[in-house]
Amino acid sequence: MILVGLGSSLPFLGQPPEDLVRRAIEALGRLGRLERASSLYRSPAWPNESDPPFVNAAAAVSVDLGPKALLAALNGIEAGFGRRQGRRNAPRTLDLDLLDFDGRIWMRTPKSLLELPHPRLSDRDFVLAPLAEIAPEWRHPVSGATARALLSRLSAVRARPI
């Protein structure tokens, strides 16, 4: 199973974050086959809650691309939605994160920014809530914990369905 996390906190070309996430889900489907997509969730910005709130979702896709090629395609989709690389965790028009690629474990290197599974997915309610909706029994490739169990372990879940 290939899992992608989606998020947006800024409008682009007059479209609000909700519409951008919906359109990004459609764009994922054009890369291959969209298997499932979650509801949209709203969550406070992190770490600076005074930034605009995020709209998040998760999607499961099937593609004929390897992990690096898929990551490049995700970056291309982000760029098409006005994403500019800036400071970490800053507000953005679109953020697409490759969460898992068929259970592969891939360590980040100086030559490759790809790390699988996504290194912070277990700590983020805004990723786990939509992920648990579409794949509650998905297992983290390292810990073996299900998406549902990882979500239940968090002390606070502030991501709420829209």
C-alpha positions in Angstrom: 0.0 0.0 0.0 1.3 3.4 -0.9 0.1 6.2 1.4 0.3 9.9 1.0 -0.5 12.6 3.5 -1.9 15.9 2.2 -2.1 19.3 3.8 -2.8 23.0 3.0 -3.0 26.1 5.1 -2.9 28.9 2.4 -5.1 29.7 -0.5 -3.8 29.6 -4.1 -5.3 31.4 -7.0 -8.4 32.2 -5.0 -9.0 28.7 -3.9 -9.2 27.9 -0.2 -7.1 25.1 1.4 -10.1 22.7 1.3 -10.4 22.9 -2.4 -6.6 22.6 -2.9 -6.5 19.4 -0.9 -9.5 18.0 -2.9 -7.8 19.0 -6.2 -4.5 17.5 -5.0 -6.3 14.2 -4.3 -7.5 14.2 -7.9 -4.0 14.9 -9.1 -2.8 11.8 -7.1 -5.3 9.8 -9.1 -3.7 10.9 -12.3 -0.4 9.4 -11.2 -1.9 6.0 -11.2 -5.0 4.8 -9.4 -6.6 6.4 -6.3 -7.5 3.5 -4.0 -9.0 5.5 -1.1 -9.1 9.1 0.2 -10.0 10.2 3.6 -12.4 13.0 4.7 -10.9 16.4 5.1 -9.6 17.3 8.6 -8.8 20.7 10.2 -6.0 21.0 12.6 -4.2 23.9 14.3 -0.9 24.9 12.8 2.1 23.4 14.4 4.4 24.5 16.0 3.1 28.1 15.8 -0.6 28.0 16.4 -1.0 31.6 15.4 -0.3 30.5 11.8 -3.4 29.6 9.7 -4.9 26.2 10.5 -4.3 23.3 8.2 -6.6 21.1 6.2 -5.3 17.6 6.0 -6.2 14.3 4.3 -4.6 10.9 3.5 -4.8 8.9 0.3 -3.9 5.4 -0.7 -2.7 5.1 -4.3 -1.3 2.5 -6.7 1.3 3.8 -9.1 3.9 2.3 -11.6 6.6 4.5 -10.1 9.4 3.7 -7.6 9.6 5.7 -4.3 12.1 8.3 -5.6 10.1 8.9 -8.8 6.9 9.2 -6.8 8.5 11.7 -4.4 9.6 13.7 -7.4 6.0 13.5 -8.8 4.6 14.7 -5.5 7.0 17.6 -5.5 5.9 18.5 -9.0 2.2 18.5 -7.9 3.2 20.8 -4.9 4.9 23.2 -7.3 1.9 23.2 -9.5 -0.1 24.4 -6.5 2.2 27.3 -5.8 4.3 25.5 -3.1 7.5 27.4 -2.3 10.2 25.8 -0.2 10.6 28.0 3.0 11.2 27.5 6.6 10.2 24.1 8.1 6.5 23.9 9.2 5.7 27.2 7.7 2.2 27.9 6.2 2.0 26.5 2.6 -0.4 26.1 -0.2 0.2 22.4 -0.5 2.2 19.7 1.3 2.3 16.1 0.0 4.2 13.6 2.2 5.0 10.1 1.1 4.0 8.2 4.3 4.6 4.6 3.3 5.6 2.8 0.2 4.6 -0.9 0.5 6.1 -1.2 3.9 9.6 -0.3 2.7 12.2 1.0 5.1 14.4 3.6 3.6 16.9 5.7 5.5 17.7 9.3 4.5 21.1 10.0 3.1 23.0 13.1 2.0 22.2 12.2 -1.6 18.5 11.3 -1.0 16.0 13.2 1.1 13.6 10.2 1.0 12.9 8.5 4.3 10.4 5.7 4.7 8.2 5.4 6.5 7.8 9.1 7.0 9.9 9.8 10.1 7.3 11.8 12.1 4.0 10.2 11.1 3.7 8.4 14.4 3.6 11.6 16.4 1.2 13.6 14.2 -2.5 13.5 14.8 -3.2 15.4 11.6 -1.6 12.5 9.7 -2.9 9.7 11.8 -6.5 10.7 12.0 -7.1 10.6 8.2 -4.8 7.6 7.9 -6.7 5.7 10.5 -9.9 6.5 8.6 -8.8 4.9 5.3 -6.4 2.2 6.6 -7.0 1.6 10.4 -5.2 -1.7 10.3 -2.2 -0.4 8.3 1.0 -1.4 10.2 4.0 0.9 10.7 6.9 -0.9 9.1 9.2 -0.3 12.0 7.0 -0.5 15.1 4.3 -2.8 13.8 1.7 -0.7 15.4 -1.5 -0.1 13.5 -2.6 3.4 12.4 -5.5 3.1 14.9 -3.2 2.2 17.8 -0.7 4.9 17.0 -3.6 7.5 17.0 -4.9 6.2 20.3 -1.5 6.6 21.9 -1.4 10.3 21.3 -2.1 12.4 24.3 -4.1 15.0 22.3 -5.9 14.6 19.0 -6.9 18.0 17.7 -7.4 17.1 14.0 -11.2 17.2 13.4 -13.2 16.1 10.4 -14.5 19.1 8.5 
